Amino acid sequence: MLRIRAGSVHPVTAPPIEDGAVLVDDRGTIAAVGPHPLVPAPPGARELAFPHASLVPGLVNTHTHLELTHLADKNAEREFARWIRALRTLKDATTPDEFARAAERGVRDAWIAGVTCVADTGSTGAPLEALARLGGRGIYYQEVFGPDPAKCAASMAEVEQALTRLGPLASPRLRVGVSPHAPYTVSGPLYRAVADFARDAGLPVALHLAESSAETQLVQQGSGPFADALRDRGIPVTAHHRSPVQYLVHLGVLQRATGWLCIHCVQVDGPDIESLRSAGVAVAHCPRSNRAHGHGTAPLAAFRRAGLRVGLGTDSVVSVGDSSLWAEAAAAGLDGEDALRMLTIEGARALGLEREIGSLEVGKQADLAVFTSTILHHPPPSSSSLLTLVAGRVVHG
């Protein structure tokens, strides 16, 4: 057993506890939490003390790309469509071993930042392999690409082959899902095929949606840089005269989408938000990435008023440079206990994992992080944890 005492303990679902402690049993679950004198100290239990620090639930990153960790500061393009093409070139030049090393570094960087659960989207499988090898927690969404409707079957065969290879790595701590990437990389028939496949197989789904004005221009008007790039490849482009969200509603993709994760959702209005709410999806809000690419600001307050489940994500380090969720909270205008809730239990809810992680409650998984006591009110740009545990196992500190 492991007993951790801290200057303050923040269960998230209850008021903070001054001079509190958490007892972790040998199964990696929380056996007790409360004021220090009331938490048992069984004989033989290992005890760690952080008298001037805060013990919190492990942070939840609802959107990242761990396989791209090695590409930080490597993409100098500013315009988004060109940035996407440059990123594809950088990925094409990366070897499988480099992806593996990048993903492992990404997992360890997450733990250093106090992140104990990640929702990762990738095309190589390297993040899932790294999480499985290192004992991490998260959901890995295998990306699906295919903007040419004539090649829908080939794209489906490719993703099914990838899932056959990666499926054995799934575990109680690791789920495998699919991610039809975005409207500028996925055709209408492919969206439908992936959605039907995921529903039949019971797989979680994540998709980039309503991220940029270029995406909106493509879907609404059939014009702009994404449309030009598709036409240059001989791929037909159609103006759908509706927003990206309404386009997916029209396709039937957002019907029966409960538990799906929509990433970014910057270019949305009131009817779009209502459609997202009706669909039962969650939103991964990535404010620093949106700002870095000039996309604008997602309407977080409107999402929350509508009752949407929202978590924060860092996106890739290619966009934001680091894996600090505290910096995301600050960029979203959140601080104190509100920021902590968004980074923990709200992120867990967005991923459908709130019964397992996200708060310090007896019986939940012991995903924990310890930060300096000032972190809740004055988070530095890049914040390292003093200690990080996943399922009761120390992974950093």
Buried (B, 14 or more C-beta within 10 A) or exposed (E): BBBBBBBBBBBBBEEBBEEBBBBBBEEBBBBBBBEBEEBEBEEEBEEBEBEEBBBBBBBBBBBBBBBBBBBBEEBEEEEBBBBBBBBEEBBEEBEEEBBBBBBBBBBBBBBBBBBBBBBBBBBBBBBBBBBBEBBBBBBBBBBBBBBBEEBBEEBBEBBBEBBEEBEEBBEEBBBBBBBBBBBBBBBBBBBBBBBBBBEEEEBBBBBBBBBBBBBBBBBBEBBBBBBEBBEEEEBEBEEBEBBBBBBBBEBBBBEEBEBBBBBBBBBBEEEBBEBBBEBBBBBBBBBBBBBBBEBBEBBBEBBBEBEBBBBBBBBBBBBBBBBBBBBBBBBBEBBEBBBBBBBBBBBBBBBBBBEBBBBBBEEBBBBBBBBBBEBBEEBEEEBBBBBBBBBBEBBBB
